[in-house]
Amino acid sequence: MAHLRLVPIYASGESHLLEPLARRLGQIFDLQVDTHIPTFDPESAFDAGRGQYNSTMLLAQLLREPIDAGRMLGVTGVDLFIPVLTYVFGEAQLDGRAAVVSSHRLAPEGYGLPANPDLLFRRIVKEAVHELGHTYGLVHCDRPVCVMARSTYVEEIDLKGDSFCPRCRDVVRKAPAR
């Protein structure tokens, strides 16, 4: 059976999400999922001028981890960016092994709304599935309900489902096990 490692990166506030996220991802991808504490220092990805963490640098650090797993998903609570965008919900290595997602901009309280743990969980699942979809070689889907639909704003995450459309699901199913 293929294997996925969740790697909590500054995720102490997200620790309650890790176990249910692992279960859900295991169901969706039919993978064995476990947790691996990182050996790297994520501070090297921090950009003091922006007050955010460079997700591309975190991906590079994940790829250097001594992990014997097909895929890795970094899960964090810090604010992520790539140089050409103000923020990202996550980033993945296209057709690769690693992805990272953040709950920072997924939490309703970040938008002045009351905390809603169920909504936060639904959003992090969708983003995790989306980013892991990229590791299977999927690009953004034009079907709005597919989890691979582009999400620039958190409201767009809420509109899509947490599963693949038939076309994207076929790509994932046909992908070689890692």
C-alpha positions in Angstrom: 0.0 0.0 0.0 1.2 3.5 -0.8 2.3 5.7 2.0 1.8 9.4 3.0 3.6 11.1 5.9 2.1 14.2 7.5 4.8 16.5 8.7 3.6 19.0 11.3 5.5 22.3 10.9 4.8 24.9 13.6 1.4 23.1 13.9 0.9 23.1 17.6 -2.4 24.9 17.1 -3.4 22.4 14.4 -2.5 19.3 16.4 -6.2 18.5 16.9 -6.6 18.5 13.0 -3.8 16.0 12.3 -5.4 12.7 13.3 -8.8 13.4 11.6 -6.9 14.8 8.6 -4.8 11.7 8.4 -7.9 9.5 8.5 -9.7 11.5 5.8 -6.7 11.6 3.5 -6.2 7.8 4.0 -9.8 7.3 2.8 -9.6 9.6 -0.1 -6.3 8.4 -1.5 -6.4 4.8 -0.1 -3.1 5.4 1.6 -1.5 4.5 4.8 -0.9 7.8 6.6 1.3 8.5 9.6 3.0 11.5 11.2 6.7 12.4 11.1 8.2 15.2 13.2 10.5 17.3 11.0 14.2 17.4 11.5 14.7 20.7 9.8 14.4 24.2 11.1 11.5 26.0 9.3 12.9 29.4 10.4 15.1 29.5 7.4 11.9 29.8 5.3 10.8 32.9 7.2 10.9 36.2 5.4 11.1 38.9 8.1 10.1 41.7 5.6 6.9 40.0 4.8 6.3 38.3 8.2 5.5 35.1 6.3 7.1 31.8 5.4 8.2 30.9 1.9 6.3 27.8 1.0 8.8 26.9 -1.8 11.6 26.8 0.8 9.5 24.6 3.1 8.9 22.2 0.2 12.7 22.0 -0.4 13.2 21.3 3.3 10.5 18.6 3.2 12.2 16.9 0.3 15.5 16.6 2.2 13.8 14.9 5.1 14.9 11.3 5.7 11.4 9.9 5.2 10.7 6.6 3.6 7.3 7.4 2.2 5.8 8.0 -1.3 4.4 11.4 -0.5 4.8 14.0 2.3 2.4 16.7 3.3 3.6 19.5 5.5 0.8 20.9 7.7 1.3 24.2 9.3 -0.4 27.1 11.0 1.9 29.8 9.7 1.2 32.3 6.9 2.6 31.1 3.6 3.7 32.9 0.4 5.5 32.6 -2.8 7.3 35.6 -4.1 4.8 36.5 -6.9 1.7 36.2 -4.6 0.6 37.9 -1.4 -0.2 34.6 0.2 -1.0 30.9 -0.7 -3.1 28.3 1.1 -0.5 25.7 0.1 2.0 24.6 -2.5 3.0 21.3 -4.1 5.7 19.8 -6.2 3.9 19.1 -9.5 4.1 15.3 -10.2 6.5 15.0 -7.2 6.5 13.8 -3.6 5.9 16.9 -1.4 3.2 19.4 -0.6 2.5 21.9 2.2 -0.7 23.4 3.4 -1.5 26.0 6.0 -4.5 26.6 8.2 -3.5 30.3 8.7 -5.9 31.8 6.1 -8.4 29.0 6.4 -9.6 29.8 9.9 -12.8 31.8 10.0 -11.6 34.0 12.8 -8.9 35.4 10.5 -11.8 37.1 8.7 -13.5 38.5 11.8 -15.9 35.6 12.1 -16.4 33.2 15.1 -14.2 30.2 15.3 -15.8 27.2 13.5 -13.7 24.0 13.9 -15.9 22.1 11.4 -15.5 24.7 8.7 -11.7 24.9 9.3 -11.4 21.1 9.0 -13.4 21.0 5.8 -11.2 23.7 4.3 -7.9 22.1 5.4 -9.1 18.7 3.9 -9.9 20.4 0.6 -6.6 22.2 0.5 -4.6 19.1 1.4 -6.4 17.0 -1.2 -5.9 19.8 -3.8 -2.1 20.1 -3.1 -1.7 16.3 -3.0 -3.5 16.2 -6.3 -0.7 18.3 -7.8 1.8 15.7 -6.6 -0.1 13.2 -8.8 0.5 15.5 -11.8 -2.9 17.2 -11.8 -3.2 20.8 -12.7 -6.2 23.1 -11.9 -9.5 21.7 -13.1 -12.1 23.8 -14.9 -15.0 22.0 -13.1 -16.0 24.2 -10.2 -17.0 21.4 -7.8 -13.8 19.4 -8.3 -11.3 19.7 -5.5 -8.7 20.6 -8.1 -10.5 23.8 -9.1 -8.4 26.9 -8.5 -9.0 28.7 -5.2 -7.6 32.2 -4.9 -9.9 33.2 -2.1 -11.2 31.2 0.9 -14.8 31.5 -0.4 -13.8 29.6 -3.5 -12.6 26.7 -1.3 -16.0 26.6 0.4 -17.8 26.3 -3.0 -15.9 23.2 -4.2 -16.1 19.6 -2.9 -13.4 17.6 -1.2 -13.2 15.0 -3.9 -12.0 14.7 -7.5 -14.2 14.9 -10.6 -14.2 11.7 -12.6 -11.4 12.9 -15.0 -9.1 13.9 -12.1 -9.9 10.8 -10.1 -8.8 8.7 -13.1 -5.4 10.4 -13.2 -4.9 9.7 -9.5 -6.0 6.1 -9.7 -3.7 5.5 -12.7 -0.7 7.1 -11.1 2.1 4.8 -10.1 2.4 4.0 -6.4 5.4 5.7 -4.7 
